[in-house]
């Protein structure tokens, strides 16, 4: 990937970075462990980020 990224591409990458976070502990506690994993979680080496 290019070192100099365009602004729209950068914002899309930032959004994917935020989506990749785990579920917060307080949500796990609030839902009594019903919500434990983030289905949108992505591993940087395995899954490709589809941003144009």
Residue pairs with C-beta under 8 A, 6 or more apart in sequence:
5 13
9 51
9 52
12 51
12 52
13 49
13 51
16 42
16 49
16 51
19 40
19 42
20 40
20 41
20 42
21 38
22 37
22 38
22 41
23 35
23 36
23 37
23 38
27 35
28 35
28 36
42 49
